[in-house]
Amino acid sequence: MGYNYKVKRAPALFFYTLLLGYLLIKGTQYKRGLEQDYEFLSALFFSVLFPVFMGVCFALPNLLDNLQRPGKWRIDWVILFSVGLPALYATTAPLLYFTPLGYLIPRTVILTLSQATPRAICGVALGYIMVTLLEKKNSAESMPKGTDAESKYWTGKE
């Protein structure tokens, strides 16, 4: 990836950023309209799902770069379990409160995560993680460095 690729990519990313800003403004307006109409559950669902959607949108350029790479798709399980699952719980905890499992969630967690900022941060992180934990790797990239398997791969000797 040379200099020309980066120069050509910059305007596209700029316009993509403008599009994301537009989506953010329209999404905020839509949520405000739901709240003004006193549609509590609809506003709650939207306030949980919209940040996840925005996180997915933020990660799309990374996904497009991965689609052009050679190799096999891999899942980064460490990120999935260490960051993805807690973000999923923190994002959906206000919704889980209205299910039969709601009594299992501590009230302090619900009070904290019912605020817009923590839920939005966790939702954006969840959406971004959902896309970026999938990546393409060559078989040589996936082998641990300095192992016998790596030397067999490069030399062709057993």
C-alpha positions as a printed NumPy array, in Angstrom:
array([[  0.   ,   0.   ,   0.   ],
       [  1.814,   2.969,  -1.283],
       [  1.416,   6.68 ,  -1.089],
       [ -1.016,   6.852,  -4.044],
       [ -3.407,   4.439,  -2.363],
       [ -3.544,   6.614,   0.749],
       [ -4.066,   9.785,  -1.266],
       [ -6.93 ,   8.214,  -3.209],
       [ -8.48 ,   6.825,  -0.033],
       [ -8.496,  10.112,   1.932],
       [-11.394,  11.831,   0.076],
       [-13.499,   8.68 ,   0.264],
       [-12.97 ,   8.467,   4.019],
       [-13.785,  12.16 ,   4.378],
       [-17.123,  11.75 ,   2.594],
       [-17.787,   8.585,   4.577],
       [-17.237,  10.593,   7.76 ],
       [-19.749,  13.182,   6.526],
       [-22.247,  10.379,   5.863],
       [-21.731,   9.014,   9.384],
       [-22.298,  12.492,  10.818],
       [-25.54 ,  12.757,   8.855],
       [-26.677,   9.344,  10.132],
       [-25.837,  10.372,  13.679],
       [-27.893,  13.562,  13.411],
       [-30.88 ,  11.76 ,  11.853],
       [-30.697,   8.969,  14.425],
       [-30.675,  11.46 ,  17.284],
       [-33.658,  13.268,  15.795],
       [-35.552,   9.999,  15.403],
       [-34.863,   8.994,  19.017],
       [-35.99 ,  12.401,  20.241],
       [-39.237,  11.976,  18.283],
       [-39.83 ,   8.578,  19.914],
       [-39.286,  10.093,  23.344],
       [-41.646,  12.996,  22.628],
       [-44.349,  10.541,  21.554],
       [-43.897,   8.676,  24.878],
       [-43.004,   5.42 ,  23.159],
       [-40.777,   4.215,  25.981],
       [-39.916,   0.707,  24.775],
       [-39.406,   1.82 ,  21.178],
       [-37.069,   4.585,  22.335],
       [-35.227,   2.11 ,  24.581],
       [-34.797,  -0.418,  21.749],
       [-33.592,   2.308,  19.422],
       [-31.18 ,   3.711,  22.009],
       [-29.689,   0.224,  22.4  ],
       [-29.52 ,  -0.713,  18.712],
       [-28.5  ,   2.615,  17.153],
       [-25.065,   2.822,  18.841],
       [-24.368,  -0.771,  17.762],
       [-25.295,   0.183,  14.19 ],
       [-22.982,   3.207,  14.36 ],
       [-20.143,   1.004,  15.665],
       [-20.633,  -1.342,  12.712],
       [-20.542,   1.67 ,  10.381],
       [-17.29 ,   2.893,  11.973],
       [-15.699,  -0.505,  11.301],
       [-16.81 ,  -0.846,   7.659],
       [-13.595,   0.642,   6.159],
       [-11.615,  -1.984,   8.073],
       [-13.908,  -4.709,   6.754],
       [-13.484,  -3.479,   3.177],
       [ -9.698,  -3.606,   3.583],
       [ -9.969,  -7.151,   4.94 ],
       [-12.12 ,  -8.244,   1.998],
       [ -9.293,  -7.337,  -0.409],
       [ -6.627,  -9.318,   1.464],
       [ -5.781, -12.902,   0.605],
       [ -6.132, -15.561,   3.266],
       [ -8.679, -17.286,   5.439],
       [-11.144, -15.593,   7.758],
       [-10.269, -15.861,  11.435],
       [-12.118, -14.823,  14.589],
       [-10.187, -13.168,  17.386],
       [-11.715, -15.155,  20.246],
       [ -9.827, -13.253,  22.929],
       [-11.427,  -9.96 ,  21.928],
       [-14.816, -11.637,  21.544],
       [-14.844, -13.012,  25.08 ],
       [-12.869, -10.338,  26.921],
       [-14.422,  -7.226,  25.351],
       [-17.353,  -8.318,  23.173],
       [-19.406, -10.218,  25.741],
       [-19.121,  -7.561,  28.483],
       [-20.045,  -4.895,  25.91 ],
       [-23.035,  -7.002,  24.838],
       [-24.175,  -7.33 ,  28.45 ],
       [-23.697,  -3.634,  29.186],
       [-25.51 ,  -2.639,  25.999],
       [-28.509,  -4.929,  26.449],
       [-28.876,  -4.827,  30.261],
       [-31.655,  -2.197,  30.144],
       [-33.589,  -4.433,  27.729],
       [-32.954,  -7.547,  29.821],
       [-34.597,  -5.794,  32.758],
       [-37.959,  -6.184,  30.989],
       [-37.539,  -9.932,  30.431],
       [-38.157, -12.764,  32.903],
       [-34.409, -12.668,  33.672],
       [-34.634,  -9.033,  34.777],
       [-34.66 ,  -9.887,  38.463],
       [-31.138, -11.357,  38.113],
       [-29.59 ,  -8.046,  37.08 ],
       [-28.461,  -5.936,  40.043],
       [-30.391,  -2.68 ,  40.381],
       [-27.168,  -0.632,  40.481],
       [-26.182,  -2.037,  37.086],
       [-29.556,  -1.069,  35.643],
       [-29.34 ,   2.437,  37.104],
       [-25.847,   2.925,  35.717],
       [-26.525,   1.477,  32.275],
       [-29.887,   3.182,  31.876],
       [-27.925,   6.413,  31.412],
       [-27.337,   7.243,  27.761],
       [-23.564,   7.72 ,  27.798],
       [-22.355,   4.346,  29.178],
       [-24.872,   2.452,  27.07 ],
       [-23.888,   4.362,  23.919],
       [-20.168,   3.82 ,  24.499],
       [-20.688,   0.095,  25.058],
       [-22.98 ,  -0.11 ,  22.02 ],
       [-20.481,   1.564,  19.697],
       [-17.718,  -0.671,  21.06 ],
       [-19.895,  -3.754,  20.522],
       [-20.704,  -2.832,  16.927],
       [-17.08 ,  -2.066,  16.137],
       [-15.902,  -5.306,  17.745],
       [-18.51 ,  -7.37 ,  15.89 ],
       [-16.883,  -6.371,  12.597],
       [-13.205,  -6.091,  13.514],
       [-12.882,  -9.429,  15.289],
       [-13.235, -11.016,  11.866],
       [-10.003, -10.714,   9.911],
       [ -8.235, -12.458,   7.077],
       [ -4.839, -13.967,   7.735],
       [ -2.423, -15.885,   5.577],
       [ -1.405, -19.26 ,   6.915],
       [  2.086, -17.854,   7.567],
       [  0.66 , -14.978,   9.645],
       [ -1.337, -17.317,  11.839],
       [  1.645, -19.47 ,  12.835],
       [  3.527, -18.6  ,  16.006],
       [  6.959, -17.122,  15.353],
       [  9.978, -19.369,  15.774],
       [  8.074, -22.652,  15.811],
       [  8.867, -25.791,  13.88 ],
       [  5.638, -25.375,  11.94 ],
       [  6.833, -21.977,  10.719],
       [ 10.198, -23.291,   9.563],
       [  8.533, -26.214,   7.767],
       [  6.203, -23.781,   6.017],
       [  8.984, -21.53 ,   4.738],
       [ 11.588, -24.174,   3.882],
       [  9.293, -26.949,   2.728],
       [ 11.404, -29.419,   4.729],
       [ 10.039, -31.721,   7.367]])
